[in-house]
Amino acid sequence: PRELDEAAIIDGCSPLRLFFSVIYPLLTPVLVTAGVLNLLGIWNEFLLPLYYLNSSAYWPMTLAVYNFFGQFQADWSLVSADIVLTIVPVIVVYLFAQRFILSGMTAGSVKG
């Protein structure tokens, strides 16, 4: 809000301090949410590695599931293990970023 900017300028904040002390804390939940969504979009990419990487040795873990399916059969134990290993980093990132996301959701709810 412009009122916060004006109050900080009246208190003598430089533009750099205004950004890092006032604006950046307000932007942190938005930046973390955008970062998590971007990370999930990149992590779940299927077609680009399939088309552009020549060897399956370079495929990401999310595309490795594709190797476990044959024409007439699938090795479901390997598929399940790969899915568990693939989801663990996403859960870790979400657990780390959860406090930033929740702080943005509840930022305007407390009056006082």
RAURSUL-V94781 format. One record per backbone hydrogen bond with DSSP energy under -0.5 kcal/mol. CO is the residue of the C=O (numbers start at 1). NH is the residue of the N-H. E is the energy in kcal/mol with one decimal. If there is no record, write none. Layout:
CO/NH/E, CO/NH/E
This chain:
1/4/-0.6, 1/5/-1.3, 2/6/-2.7, 3/7/-2.4, 4/8/-2.2, 5/9/-2.3, 6/10/-2.5, 7/11/-1.8, 8/13/-2.5, 9/12/-1.2, 14/18/-2.9, 15/19/-2.0, 16/20/-2.3, 17/21/-2.7, 18/22/-1.8, 18/23/-1.9, 19/24/-3.4, 22/26/-0.8, 23/27/-1.6, 24/28/-1.5, 27/31/-2.8, 28/32/-2.6, 29/33/-2.2, 30/34/-2.5, 31/35/-2.3, 32/36/-2.6, 33/37/-2.4, 34/38/-2.3, 35/39/-2.6, 36/40/-2.4, 37/41/-2.0, 38/42/-2.2, 39/43/-3.0, 40/44/-2.1, 42/45/-1.3, 46/50/-1.3, 47/51/-2.4, 48/52/-2.6, 49/53/-1.7, 52/54/-0.6, 55/58/-1.4, 56/59/-0.8, 60/63/-1.0, 60/64/-1.0, 61/65/-0.6, 63/66/-1.3, 64/67/-1.2, 64/68/-0.6, 65/68/-1.1, 66/69/-0.9, 68/70/-0.5, 68/75/-2.0, 73/70/-3.3, 74/76/-1.2, 75/79/-2.0, 76/80/-2.5, 77/81/-2.1, 78/82/-2.5, 79/83/-2.2, 80/84/-2.1, 81/85/-2.3, 82/86/-1.9, 83/87/-2.0, 84/88/-1.3, 85/89/-0.6, 86/90/-0.6, 87/91/-2.2, 88/92/-2.3, 89/93/-2.4, 90/94/-2.3, 91/95/-2.7, 92/96/-2.0, 93/97/-2.4, 94/98/-1.3, 97/101/-2.1, 98/102/-2.8, 99/103/-1.6, 100/104/-1.4, 101/105/-1.5, 102/106/-1.8, 106/109/-0.8, 106/110/-0.6, 109/111/-0.6
